Structure formats: structure tokens, C-alpha cells
Amino acid sequence: MKAAIVTIGDEILIGQITDTNSGFIAKSLDRIGVEVYEMLSISDSRDHILNTFSKLQNKVDIVIVTGGLGPTKDDITKKTLCDYFEDKLVVDTAVLAHVTQLIEGFYKRAITQINKDQALVPSKCMVLHNQVGTAPGLWMKKENTVFVSLPGVPFEMKYLMENEIIPKVVRDYQRPYILHKTILTYGRGESAVAEQIEDWENNLPEFIKLAYLPAPGRVRLRLSARGADKELLEKAIEDNVVSLTEIIGDIIVGFEDDETLEVSLGKILTRKNKTISTAESCTGGGIAQLLSSVPGASNYFKGSVVAYSTEVKQNILGISKNLIEEYSVVSAEVAEAMVLRVKSLMNTDYAIATTGNAGPSKGESDADVGIVFIALATPNEVLVEKFNFGQPREKVIDRASVKGLEMLLKEISKKEQ
């Protein structure tokens, strides 16, 4: 079964808002074995919408459209659907009752004609009840393709996908199994990993595909299997993960789909009842941002000192002026002093500190642009490593932030073995 996802809205095309709907819809369909054939973002233009529908007609089984269902004049999706299906708009009494209750009962204001017009739907459509908003979803079929129109408001779209679309597709269509397994690796670049596992990759079964998903300091390897026999797919994936672990087990840090390094760390720190703090110079709070992005991070992340200037390193962290003058602000000695000081200030089990030169100019140190010292304090020792992350500036900051967490994960994972 193949699907296409179409987002409608000039605000997406000019970059005023970011399309998050397509990603959510694609993941939802993938989980039930529906292959996404194409994603499109198009303008609020009747001709553009009609041309897009015509091109997708009979090429896919289902077209899911978001946007253009609002009550204002620039929302033209319903009228355009009527043009495409040679239909007309009629009042759906159930939708009208819901809209009236929402406006008058919940929002406590008089309903307007614009609000009432939300109850206008194509006469040939199946109405999908939107419990959390005023715009209903619309399900219409022409020849071999179903067209589903959903509101562009993300929480309304998600409600309809989860409560109306997915259950109906599962009930009405036969689909293959699509299974994924994502291997999380840190500390080695994409090309280096690809070279190391080339023979393994060449011997994968035809029904398993490998995708490289690189990011600063890390590479995710996603195995995807498609077929009718779920048990066969699961066994094939697990067997190949085992053989992969024998090749690059030293850089594999996890296997859960969509689990980031910071999530993995958070689980371990929570399980061990341990805490972490950071003192950051060149990363400017990047490590703290990653740690605090995880729900429940307050259980283990105490806080951070962003000591971007030498003055703050001295006055807030208490780093000796003599130490800085002797070794320079970008040095292993200063990184070690920073990590010990923040660990003491925050009274944490672990601490991470960074000091370096992210560029584009050298700043307060003679260290080459891209040089970063990262220090990790554990309950028993301090580890300091020197890195050259090159350029540009954004790459240095991202890679240093990820590397700091990677150092912590490797160290804390040792204690579990």
C-alpha cells in the first residue's frame, strides 16, 4: 500500500512555519506497513491543488492532505475537493452541533456564520469527527485512490490520524510488515563506519535495507525490513545486528529506535540515582541544552555554569589567574580545574567541562581554531581529552557538545559491565 502526503499553505513555502505534520503522518503510516511514496508542499492555489491531485490519482492508494480547512477565505481545500469530485458543500448537522457546543459551551461566545461554515462538507465525503477542533476530517474516494483531508493544526491532525485514519486503514486494507531497528553509534564518522562494515552491508538479505543517518559526532544505522512474514523479518534483523556488533561493538551505544544519546544517558543516570552538572565555555550551554531537553532531566541534571569569558571562569568558577596565564584559557589544565569546580559547586556525582576555540578567530587564546579540551569528572577521577573539530564554528560547538555526552556515556556504561 502506497501513500502520498500533501501539505497545503503558502506559509510553509515562504518559511514562515515549519512543516511538522508530514513527519508525524509518515511515521504513523510506516508503523502500520504503509509506504510513503511522496511528500509535497504546495501553495494555496486551486489550480495547483487540482493538478497535484490529478498527478497522484491512481499512483498511490491514499493521499493525505493537511491544511486549508479553516473558516477564512484563504482556506480553499474543501471547495477545491468539490471541484475535483464534481460535488457540492452541504451542512453536516453533527458537525454543526459539535461546533456550536465548542464555541458557545466551551468558549462562551456567540457563534458566527464563519464558525457555522465549518460544518460545510462535500456531500460525497465520509466525515471524520474532530473532537478537539472545529474542522472535521474528510474521506473521499475516486477510482483507486482515497483522498483524506485533515486540518493543518498539528494537535487536530494528530487526533484524527490516531483516532480515525490509522484505525480505518488497519481495518480496511491488507498491508505488509515494515520493521525497523536503529543502531546508535558515536565517535566515528559516516565514511569510516561505512568502510568498516562494507562486507557486512553487501551480504544483507535483499529484503533488508541499510540507511546511514549521520549527525555531528554520531551515526545512526537504520535497518528496515519489509515482507509478509513478521517472524522471519524479526529474526533476520536480530541476526544481522548480532553480526554487526561483532564488527563495530566498540562504538555502539544503543539500539532503540529514535533514542538519542541524551535520552540513553538520562535513563542510566536515573537508574543509578546519579547526578550531573556542566561548566561550558566554547559550547555555550550546548551540553546543558541537550541534557535538559529530556523530560524528567531534573532528576539528574543539577545545572550549568556557562563560563564563556575568562572573567567568569575566574570570578564564578574560581579558576586561578596564574593557572590561566601559565597554560592559557584553552588548555587541559583549565578544563580540569573547571570540571572539578563545577562538580563541587553543584555537588554532583559527574561533571563535564569544555574550553576551546570555536572560531572564526582565535579570541583569548593562541590555540588553533577547532581545538577543544573536554574534561569529565567521575566520583573517582578526572579525564581530559583534546580534540580538533575543525570548522565551521557550528560544527565545533555541536561536535564538542555531543562528544562530552559520549565521554560520559562510555564511562558510566563501564561501571555497568
C-alpha positions as CSV (number, residue, x, y, z in Angstrom):
1,M,0.0,0.0,0.0
2,K,1.4,3.4,-1.0
3,A,0.6,6.8,0.3
4,A,1.4,10.4,-0.6
5,I,1.4,13.3,1.9
6,V,0.5,16.8,0.7
7,T,0.7,19.9,2.9
8,I,-1.1,23.0,1.6
9,G,-0.1,26.5,2.7
10,D,1.8,29.5,1.4
11,E,3.1,30.0,5.0
12,I,5.1,26.7,4.6
13,L,6.6,27.6,1.2
14,I,7.9,31.0,2.4
15,G,9.4,29.5,5.5
16,Q,7.1,31.3,7.9
17,I,6.2,28.0,9.6
18,T,7.9,24.6,9.6
19,D,6.0,21.6,8.4
20,T,6.0,19.0,11.2
21,N,2.8,17.3,10.1
22,S,4.4,15.4,7.2
23,G,6.9,13.7,9.5
24,F,4.2,12.7,12.0
25,I,1.9,11.3,9.3
26,A,4.8,9.4,7.7
27,K,5.8,7.7,10.9
28,S,2.2,6.8,11.7
29,L,1.8,5.2,8.3
30,D,5.1,3.4,8.4
31,R,4.2,1.8,11.7
32,I,1.2,0.0,10.1
33,G,3.1,-1.0,6.9
34,V,2.0,1.8,4.5
35,E,4.9,3.0,2.3
36,V,5.1,6.8,1.8
37,Y,5.7,7.2,-1.9
38,E,5.9,11.0,-2.0
39,M,5.7,14.2,0.2
40,L,4.7,17.5,-1.3
41,S,4.2,21.1,0.0
42,I,2.1,23.2,-2.3
43,S,0.6,26.7,-2.4
44,D,-3.0,27.7,-1.6
45,S,-3.9,27.7,-5.3
46,R,-6.9,26.0,-6.7
47,D,-5.1,25.0,-9.9
48,H,-2.0,23.8,-8.1
49,I,-4.1,21.6,-5.8
50,L,-6.2,20.2,-8.6
51,N,-3.0,19.4,-10.7
52,T,-1.4,17.7,-7.7
53,F,-4.5,15.5,-7.1
54,S,-4.6,14.5,-10.8
55,K,-0.9,13.6,-10.8
56,L,-1.3,11.4,-7.7
57,Q,-4.6,9.8,-8.9
58,N,-4.2,6.0,-9.2
59,K,-0.4,6.3,-8.5
60,V,-1.0,5.8,-4.8
61,D,-3.7,4.2,-2.7
62,I,-4.2,7.1,-0.3
63,V,-3.4,10.8,-0.4
64,I,-3.4,12.5,3.0
65,V,-3.8,16.3,2.7
66,T,-3.3,18.8,5.6
67,G,-4.2,22.5,5.6
68,G,-6.7,24.8,4.1
69,L,-9.8,23.6,6.2
70,G,-10.1,26.8,8.3
71,P,-13.0,29.2,8.3
72,T,-11.4,32.1,6.4
73,K,-11.5,32.9,2.7
74,D,-7.9,31.8,2.1
75,D,-8.8,28.2,3.1
76,I,-9.9,26.7,-0.1
77,T,-9.3,22.9,0.3
78,K,-13.0,22.0,0.8
79,K,-14.1,23.9,-2.3
80,T,-11.3,22.5,-4.4
81,L,-12.2,19.0,-3.3
82,C,-15.7,19.6,-4.5
83,D,-14.3,20.8,-7.9
84,Y,-12.2,17.6,-8.2
85,F,-15.0,15.3,-7.2
86,E,-17.7,17.2,-9.0
87,D,-19.5,17.7,-5.7
88,K,-21.1,20.4,-3.6
89,L,-20.9,21.5,0.0
90,V,-23.7,20.7,2.4
91,V,-24.3,21.2,6.1
92,D,-23.4,18.3,8.3
93,T,-25.7,18.5,11.3
94,A,-23.5,16.5,13.6
95,V,-20.5,18.8,12.8
96,L,-22.7,21.9,13.3
97,A,-23.8,20.6,16.7
98,H,-20.2,20.0,17.7
99,V,-19.0,23.4,16.5
100,T,-21.9,25.1,18.3
101,Q,-21.2,23.3,21.6
102,L,-17.5,24.1,21.3
103,I,-18.0,27.9,20.6
104,E,-21.0,28.6,22.8
105,G,-20.5,26.0,25.5
106,F,-16.7,25.9,25.9
107,Y,-15.5,29.3,24.7
108,K,-18.7,31.1,26.0
109,R,-19.2,33.4,23.0
110,A,-21.8,33.7,20.3
111,I,-21.3,31.5,17.3
112,T,-20.8,33.4,14.0
113,Q,-21.6,32.4,10.4
114,I,-17.9,31.8,9.8
115,N,-17.9,29.3,12.6
116,K,-21.1,27.6,11.2
117,D,-19.4,27.3,7.8
118,Q,-17.0,24.8,9.4
119,A,-19.9,22.4,9.2
120,L,-20.0,22.6,5.4
121,V,-18.6,19.4,3.9
122,P,-18.7,17.7,0.4
123,S,-21.8,15.7,0.1
124,K,-19.9,12.6,-1.1
125,C,-17.4,12.5,1.7
126,M,-17.2,10.4,4.8
127,V,-16.9,12.8,7.7
128,L,-14.2,12.1,10.3
129,H,-15.2,13.6,13.6
130,N,-12.7,16.1,15.1
131,Q,-13.3,16.0,18.8
132,V,-10.5,18.6,19.5
133,G,-11.3,21.3,16.9
134,T,-14.0,22.7,14.6
135,A,-12.7,21.5,11.2
136,P,-13.7,17.8,10.5
137,G,-11.6,15.4,8.5
138,L,-12.9,14.4,5.1
139,W,-12.5,10.9,3.5
140,M,-13.3,10.7,-0.3
141,K,-12.5,8.1,-2.9
142,K,-12.1,8.4,-6.6
143,E,-11.3,5.4,-8.7
144,N,-8.4,3.6,-7.0
145,T,-7.3,6.4,-4.7
146,V,-8.6,7.7,-1.4
147,F,-8.2,11.4,-0.6
148,V,-8.2,12.3,3.1
149,S,-8.2,16.0,4.1
150,L,-7.1,16.9,7.6
151,P,-6.7,20.2,9.5
152,G,-3.3,21.8,9.4
153,V,-3.3,22.5,13.1
154,P,-0.9,19.8,14.4
155,F,-2.8,18.7,17.5
156,E,-6.0,18.4,15.5
157,M,-4.3,16.5,12.7
158,K,-2.7,14.1,15.2
159,Y,-6.0,13.4,16.9
160,L,-7.6,12.5,13.6
161,M,-4.6,10.4,12.5
162,E,-4.6,8.4,15.7
163,N,-8.3,8.0,16.3
164,E,-9.8,7.9,12.8
165,I,-7.3,7.4,9.9
166,I,-5.0,4.7,11.3
167,P,-7.8,2.5,12.7
168,K,-9.7,2.7,9.4
169,V,-6.6,1.9,7.3
170,V,-5.8,-1.1,9.5
171,R,-9.3,-2.3,9.4
172,D,-9.9,-1.9,5.6
173,Y,-6.5,-2.6,3.9
174,Q,-4.1,-5.5,3.8
175,R,-0.5,-4.3,4.4
176,P,2.9,-5.9,4.6
177,Y,5.0,-5.7,7.8
178,I,7.6,-2.9,7.9
179,L,10.1,-3.3,10.7
180,H,13.0,-1.0,11.7
181,K,16.0,-1.4,14.0
182,T,18.2,1.6,14.6
183,I,21.8,1.1,15.9
184,L,23.3,4.2,17.6
185,T,27.0,4.7,17.2
186,Y,29.2,7.5,18.5
187,G,32.8,8.6,17.9
188,R,33.4,7.6,14.3
189,G,32.4,9.3,11.1
190,E,30.0,8.1,8.4
191,S,32.6,7.2,5.8
192,A,34.8,5.4,8.4
193,V,31.8,3.3,9.6
194,A,30.8,2.5,6.0
195,E,34.2,1.3,5.1
196,Q,34.4,-0.9,8.2
197,I,31.1,-2.6,7.6
198,E,31.2,-2.8,3.8
199,D,31.3,-6.6,3.6
200,W,28.6,-6.9,6.2
201,E,26.4,-4.5,4.3
202,N,26.9,-6.3,1.0
203,N,25.7,-9.5,2.5
204,L,22.4,-8.2,3.9
205,P,19.3,-10.0,2.6
206,E,17.5,-8.3,-0.3
207,F,14.5,-7.5,1.9
208,I,16.7,-5.5,4.4
209,K,17.9,-2.0,3.6
210,L,20.5,-0.1,5.5
211,A,20.4,3.7,5.8
212,Y,23.1,5.9,7.3
213,L,21.8,8.8,9.4
214,P,24.8,11.0,10.3
215,A,24.9,13.9,12.8
216,P,27.8,15.7,14.5
217,G,29.8,13.1,16.4
218,R,27.4,10.3,15.7
219,V,26.0,8.0,13.1
220,R,22.7,6.1,13.3
221,L,22.4,2.9,11.2
222,R,18.8,2.1,10.4
223,L,17.9,-1.4,9.3
224,S,14.5,-1.6,7.5
225,A,12.8,-4.9,6.6
226,R,9.6,-5.3,4.6
227,G,7.6,-8.5,4.0
228,A,4.7,-10.7,4.8
229,D,6.3,-12.9,7.4
230,K,6.9,-10.9,10.6
231,E,8.8,-13.6,12.5
232,L,11.2,-14.0,9.5
233,L,11.8,-10.3,9.4
234,E,12.4,-10.0,13.1
235,K,14.9,-12.9,13.1
236,A,16.8,-11.6,10.1
237,I,17.2,-8.2,11.7
238,E,18.3,-9.6,15.0
239,D,20.8,-11.9,13.4
240,N,22.4,-9.1,11.4
241,V,22.5,-6.8,14.4
242,V,24.5,-9.5,16.3
243,S,27.0,-9.9,13.4
244,L,27.3,-6.1,13.2
245,T,28.0,-5.8,16.9
246,E,31.0,-8.2,16.4
247,I,32.4,-5.7,13.9
248,I,31.8,-2.2,15.5
249,G,30.6,-3.1,19.0
250,D,33.2,-0.6,20.4
251,I,31.2,2.4,19.1
252,I,27.6,1.1,19.5
253,V,25.9,2.7,22.4
254,G,22.3,1.7,21.9
255,F,19.7,0.0,19.8
256,E,16.4,1.7,20.5
257,D,14.6,3.5,17.7
258,D,14.6,7.3,18.0
259,E,16.6,7.2,21.3
260,T,19.2,9.9,21.4
261,L,22.4,9.9,23.3
262,E,20.9,12.3,25.9
263,V,17.9,10.0,26.4
264,S,20.2,7.0,26.9
265,L,22.2,8.9,29.4
266,G,19.2,10.1,31.3
267,K,17.9,6.5,31.7
268,I,21.3,5.3,33.1
269,L,21.7,8.3,35.4
270,T,18.1,7.9,36.7
271,R,18.5,4.1,37.2
272,K,21.8,4.7,39.1
273,N,20.4,7.6,41.0
274,K,23.4,9.8,39.9
275,T,23.6,13.5,39.1
276,I,25.5,15.6,36.5
277,S,26.5,19.3,36.1
278,T,28.4,21.1,33.4
279,A,30.8,24.1,33.1
280,E,30.9,25.2,29.5
281,S,32.9,27.8,27.7
282,C,33.1,27.2,23.9
283,T,29.9,25.1,23.8
284,G,28.0,28.0,25.3
285,G,25.5,25.8,27.2
286,G,25.1,23.3,24.3
287,I,25.6,20.3,26.6
288,A,23.2,21.7,29.2
289,Q,20.6,22.2,26.5
290,L,20.9,18.5,25.3
291,L,20.6,17.2,28.9
292,S,17.7,19.5,29.8
293,S,15.7,18.6,26.6
294,V,14.8,15.2,28.1
295,P,11.6,15.0,30.1
296,G,12.5,14.2,33.7
297,A,16.0,15.6,33.4
298,S,15.5,17.4,36.7
299,N,16.0,14.0,38.4
300,Y,19.7,14.0,37.5
301,F,20.8,17.3,35.9
302,K,21.6,19.9,38.6
303,G,22.6,22.8,36.4
304,S,25.4,24.5,34.4
305,V,27.8,27.4,34.5
306,V,28.3,29.0,31.1
307,A,31.8,30.5,31.7
308,Y,32.2,31.9,28.2
309,S,34.7,34.6,29.2
310,T,37.9,34.4,31.2
311,E,36.5,36.8,33.8
312,V,33.6,34.4,34.5
313,K,35.9,31.5,34.8
314,Q,37.8,33.4,37.4
315,N,35.0,35.1,39.3
316,I,32.3,32.4,39.2
317,L,34.2,29.2,39.0
318,G,37.2,30.4,40.9
319,I,39.8,29.4,38.4
320,S,43.2,30.8,39.3
321,K,44.5,33.7,37.2
322,N,48.0,32.2,37.5
323,L,46.8,28.9,36.1
324,I,45.2,30.6,33.1
325,E,48.3,32.8,32.4
326,E,50.6,29.8,32.7
327,Y,48.7,27.3,30.5
328,S,46.2,29.6,28.6
329,V,42.5,29.6,28.8
330,V,42.2,26.8,26.2
331,S,44.2,24.0,27.9
332,A,43.8,20.7,29.7
333,E,44.7,22.2,33.0
334,V,42.0,24.8,32.8
335,A,39.4,22.2,31.6
336,E,40.3,20.1,34.6
337,A,40.0,23.0,37.0
338,M,36.6,23.9,35.6
339,V,35.2,20.4,35.9
340,L,36.3,19.9,39.4
341,R,35.0,23.3,40.5
342,V,31.5,22.9,39.0
343,K,31.3,19.3,40.4
344,S,32.0,20.8,43.8
345,L,29.7,23.8,43.4
346,M,26.7,21.7,42.2
347,N,27.5,18.7,44.5
348,T,27.1,16.2,41.7
349,D,28.4,12.7,41.0
350,Y,29.6,13.6,37.5
351,A,30.6,16.8,35.7
352,I,31.6,17.8,32.2
353,A,33.6,20.9,31.2
354,T,34.6,22.4,27.9
355,T,37.1,25.0,26.9
356,G,38.2,25.7,23.3
357,N,38.3,27.9,20.3
358,A,35.2,27.5,18.1
359,G,36.3,30.3,15.8
360,P,36.2,32.0,13.4
361,S,39.0,33.9,15.1
362,K,41.3,32.8,18.0
363,G,39.9,35.1,20.6
364,E,41.5,34.9,24.1
365,S,43.8,32.0,23.3
366,D,46.5,31.2,20.8
367,A,45.0,27.7,20.3
368,D,44.1,26.8,16.7
369,V,40.5,27.3,15.7
370,G,38.7,24.0,16.3
371,I,40.8,22.9,19.3
372,V,38.6,21.9,22.3
373,F,39.5,20.4,25.6
374,I,36.8,18.3,27.3
375,A,37.1,17.2,30.9
376,L,34.9,14.6,32.6
377,A,34.9,14.2,36.4
378,T,33.6,11.0,37.8
379,P,33.3,10.0,41.5
380,N,36.8,8.7,41.4
381,E,38.9,10.5,38.7
382,V,39.2,13.2,36.1
383,L,39.6,12.5,32.4
384,V,40.7,15.2,30.0
385,E,40.8,14.8,26.2
386,K,42.0,17.2,23.4
387,F,40.1,17.3,20.1
388,N,40.4,19.2,16.8
389,F,36.9,19.6,15.4
390,G,37.9,21.8,12.5
391,Q,35.5,24.3,11.2
392,P,32.9,25.9,10.8
393,R,32.0,27.3,14.2
394,E,28.6,25.5,14.4
395,K,30.3,22.1,13.7
396,V,32.8,22.7,16.5
397,I,30.0,23.5,19.0
398,D,27.8,20.6,18.0
399,R,30.5,18.0,17.9
400,A,32.0,19.2,21.2
401,S,28.6,19.0,22.9
402,V,27.9,15.5,21.6
403,K,31.5,14.4,22.5
404,G,31.1,15.5,26.1
405,L,28.0,13.3,26.5
406,E,29.6,10.5,24.6
407,M,32.6,10.5,27.1
408,L,30.2,10.4,30.0
409,L,28.1,7.6,28.5
410,K,31.2,5.4,27.8
411,E,32.5,6.0,31.3
412,I,29.2,5.4,33.1
413,S,28.5,2.3,31.0
414,K,31.8,0.7,32.1
415,K,30.5,0.6,35.6
416,E,27.5,-1.4,34.5
417,Q,29.6,-4.2,32.9
